[in-house]
Amino acid sequence: MDSPPPATPLRPGLAAALVFVSSGAVLVLEIVALRLVGPYIGVTLQTNSAVIGVALAAIAYGTWIGGRIADRRDPRPLLPAALVLAGITTAITLPLVRYAGELLRGSAVVGILLLTMVAIVLPAALLSAVTPLVIKLQLGDLNRTGEVVGKLSSIGTLGAITATLGTGFFLVATLPSSVIMMALALLLGGSGIALGVYLHRTRPPTATATATTATGGGADGGAAPGGRAGTATRSAVAVIGLLAVGLAVAAPDPCDVETEYHCATVQADPDRGSGRLLLLNSARHSYVDLDDPTHLEFAYTRWIGAALDVTAPPGEPLDALHLGGGGFTMPRYLSATRPGTRNTVYEIDGGLVDLGVRELDVQPGPDLAVVVGDARILVTDLPTDSVDVVVGDAFGHLVVPWHLATREMAAEIRRVIRPGGSYLQNVIDYPPLRFIQAEVATVAAEFPEVALITRPGAPTRLSGSNFVILAADRPLPLDEVRARLTASVGAEFDLLAGDELTDFVAGAQPLTDDYAPVDQLLVAP
């Protein structure tokens, strides 16, 4: 039996467009996947690593399988199918992640990997199969194999670069993740249908004759686009597409507002009419009383408030710098308890600032300057001895960003604090508490006086806990701090200093810009 004639190559421009779009779509999926899974498993180094690793695995297997199939079948009818299926799986990804995320919320490594696989594997693998299918079609002349493969590979890389920059700098900043995913699904599905119509209309006569012979000819030919099989396929695609849209609409949405960095929700406190709880990526982040800025709901904010109360004579205004805005609880507290205080807040998420203005009574003005940007960069621009107190309360999900936790950052903070001023840093850690030990050692490497506020028995707790580090260039007023803490939180604290704190740190080494494995320190070895 004669072998089938070789498949007709695509037009060069069409081949390049298919590789460019499919490769770029994979990177859009990868970046948006981090936004989709973040509300359930956090945005940590492990999450980023899982997203990258799973995406690379999907690319590897999709490319391999696409190449194997291309050697066995004519790639022309497979290309539209791959794009349409990629569109369908992209649309289904959104509801699948939201339903699975509720089941895997807060999971460790296995849950992180599972949820990222749900978010990426199927559509990324299908899209990665497009490039080898296209290359197979274009290899009509073996003397030009290197040129064809090299050109299409470079075009795919350009598509990935374009999608990465466009998604990171534009799409995520202007559109919700759900809109990006559904728009991508429509683009891929529509492109697949359009490509199928085009390939059918431009099918060479030999291919038409072969198809007619293979199906028995006539109007009943199952392979004909207008035949029963084609109609059934299109109907199935339409049903699956509608189902995906319906699931996406019905799926639980964890966000009221999706900013560049967070999935944010503001909830009213049913027990306190003026109370508002800010959740970022489903974690309880801040509590604000709209009528009483002196009300501090969370224990760690009362600890910080007690330290701020004794950092200067009562009512004396301060120049205060806040690293991280969140719900702006502490700036509002200082403005209420120390009128005339000049608060400067460095908040990297402009969308979070806008949310605070709309719903949390954040009022920028003479006593509150809000600067949108990275605190590490902004602190280096401050003059020496320019503030009285620095409050560090910046988090990426439940993790202090590593570049804000190093000795170099602590040195910058000490530089900008006036003599006699203080540094207060909120930290969250989990047993065996390696991160808080390292962070206390880091701050102590720059500040001669350090103390630590924690819950009673926190070093042996089985769950996570807040810690507040107190640091200064002068002896800390520990008796006054202890008295204020007792008045505000009763016995719900431990205050460690001196030898007791040295024993707690247990010889931990300071973190530096060269070595700061913050995320790894937060989990058991």
GIJOTA-V98881 format. One line per field, one symbol per residue. ss: DSSP state (2 for helix, 1 for strand, 0 for the rest). phi: phi as a letter, one per 30 degrees, with the letter a starting at -180 (. if undefined). burial: 1 if it has 16 or more other ideal C-beta (glycine too) atoms within 10 Angstrom, else 0. A space follows every 50 residues. Layout:
ss->???
phi->???
burial->???
//
This chain:
ss->00000000000222222222222222222222222222222000222222 22222222222222222222000022222222222222222222222222 22220000222222222222222222222222222222000222222222 22222222222222222222222200222222222222222222222222 20002222222222200000000000022222222222222222222222 00000011000011111100000011111100111111100000000022 22222222220000000011111000002222222220000111111002 22222222200000100111110022222200000011111100010010 02220022222222221111111111111000022222222222000011 11110002220000111111110000022222222222200001111222 2222200000000000022220000
phi->.ddddddddddeddedddddddddddddedddeddddedcbicbdddedd dddddddddddddddddddddcbddeddddddddddddddddeedddddd dddceiddeddddddddedbedddddddddddddeeddddbddceddddd ddddddddddddddddddcbdddcbdeddddddddddddddddddddddd dcddedddddddddcjiiddedddecdddddddddddddddddddddddd ddcdcdbccdcbccbccdddcbecdbcccchicdcbbbcdcbdddcdded dddddddddcdaeeiddbcccccjchdiddedddddcbejdcccccbdcd ddddddddbbidbelecbcccdldddddddddddhcbcbcccbcbchccd eedcccddddddddddddejdbbbbdbcbbeciddddddddddddccdbb bbcadeieecdcbdadbbccbacbeddddddddddddcbicdabccaidd dddddhidcddbddabdeddddcdd
burial->00000010110001111111111111111111111111111111011001 10011001100110010011000111111111111111111111111101 10010010001111111111111111111111111111100000000100 11001100110010001000110001110111011011101110110011 00100010011000000000100110100100000010011001101100 10111011101111110000010011111111101111110010111111 11111111111100000111111111111111111001001111111110 11101100111100001101010011011001000011111111111111 11111111110111011000111111111100111111111111011001 11111001100000111111111001100011011001100011111000 1001100101100001011011000
//
